[in-house]
Amino acid sequence: MISLRQVQKRFGRVVAVRGVSLDIPQGQIVGILGPNGAGKTTTVRMIAAAIPPTKGSVEVAGLDAVGRSLEVRRKMGYMPESAPLYREMRVRDFLRYRAGLFGLTGKRRAEAVARAAGQCQLENVMHRRCAELSKGYRQRTGLASVLLHDPEVLILDEPTSGLDPSQIAETRSLIKGLAGRRTMLIVSHILHEVEKSCDRIILFAAGQVQADGAPEDLIRQLPGSEQYTIEARGQRSAADIFRTLPRIEHAESTALPDGWERCTITFARGTPDRREHIARAAAEASLLVRELHARVSTLEDVYLSLVASAFIPPPPLPAGEVAESARPEGASSPAPSGGGGRVREAGGGEGP
Amino acid sequence: MTIFRIAARETVSYFRSSIGWVAIALYLLLSGFWIAFAALRPGEPATLRAFFGVSQWILLIVAPAISMRLIADEKRTGTFEALITAPVSDWQIVVGKYLGAVAFFIAMLLPTLAYVGLLELVSDPDYGPILAGYLGLILVGMLYLSVGLLTSAITENQIVSLLATVFFFILLELLSTTGGRWLGPPFDEALFPLSIFLRIADLAKGVIDTAHIAVFLAASAWFVVLTVVVVESRRWR
């Protein structure tokens, strides 16, 4: 449905996106994560045909986003960050105006406005001016305005930005209801939200894709994701007992003031749940256990680990060489999709 | 059709925002004072020449105040992003916005027809110069708005857009008239035709010269095209 090939975007001397390649199939809900300035909004703006890439190609439904940008935009619903509206317009007039821009007139326009308003539960505020709306309703109005032409691709840039927790929950359930056959790209800083509502996560940092895959795959591949903490007391040191377990990488004990010890053990990446093995080893060694805790890695760990590794400072450049050439142009992104996620090696390959 | 949708939204938005009403009020107030104290006096000729003369100065502030929000405000509030991701070309956006502003500008002139009625009540005016004068006001307004549209596309700051437009026309006037007089022949022959106010003065006298009309229309179209180029420049910058 969406295909990016070696896409690069420069703004003057600044390279915002560096050789990104992606394939997003129809119906997939993709979360696009990354810190500010990572290139995620620039990438979705290129997909939305708002700006062309400096190099490479962007295709939506087989159409070139540069050469056939108007056709691409007809298939697209793009809600920019903070859902901008014309403050002086009434919600109904705003939706009618937007429907008109997408070529809907007469009865089709009236039906489209009624349908989008119904989907976003705007019926009660249709007569109100956009300036009078709460943030939640403003967000819904922005969402309704991109649903009017029933787009095949929906791009939502920070759809829950600035909302309170209840409004976030409402917007999230609304977005979930919009999925189905539609391809959705959700740009967000809120990791929890993306993890819950997306099939796939693409993590941007320094203008490149740092990780791409299902949330659980990305978490599984994170080093240290199989870590356990045990508080125990016995004749022998807990660390000595657990060091004998298969696939163990690290075991360390710390004495606690109350006479117990806290032992932290880490297994090799990809090791399945080891709690039962730990409990059995403790029982066999007559080790009294008061707590066994499996530390489950989260998307936040993946995010922080990859973002941190993407920003390792570059080495000094030879005289006359421009800063952006520190990273090879056209450096390809990890594999687009598929079963297992792909994570760029920390600070490696593409890094300086 | 899309152009007219954009134009209609733009025109209506002026009437729903304070800037539209402030522009109308400012123009009518200042031009009304001029009519009351300069034109409607015993012994004065039954013309609106004084009104047309002062209007070009008042409009030098009022027209850029109308145009300053056209693109700058959309960029500031983010609605421009939503507009350029709709299936609308850049020239449709620019021309639509320009026509919307021109339509509001003409609507702003309509109440001044009361001055014509007033003149008719107290004297027997010649309608030729009045029609030519209104044509001149519309043409100069279109030119002011086209330059204002361009500055509004260049900056996101509405005040910068207003000031840049005003300074552009003041500089143009100084260069063409004062500069022409100071340099003398043969430069004055090249510089005087650049003066907007000399052309308007001709129209206010009732002289409908097609050269004047062509210059105003061509210059306005040129600035609108420049605005399209500026808006499109995001694609190759």
Interface residues (C-beta under 8 A of the other chain):
Chain A: F11 G12 R45 A48 A49 A50 I51 P52 L70 E71 R73 R74 M76 Y78 M79 P80 E81 S82 P84 L85 Y86 R87 E88 M89 Y97 R98 G100 L101 F102 G103 G142 S145
Chain B: T2 R5 I6 R9 S13 R16 S17 T77 G78 T79 E81 A82 L83 I84 T85 A86 P87 V88 S89 R234 R235 W236 R237
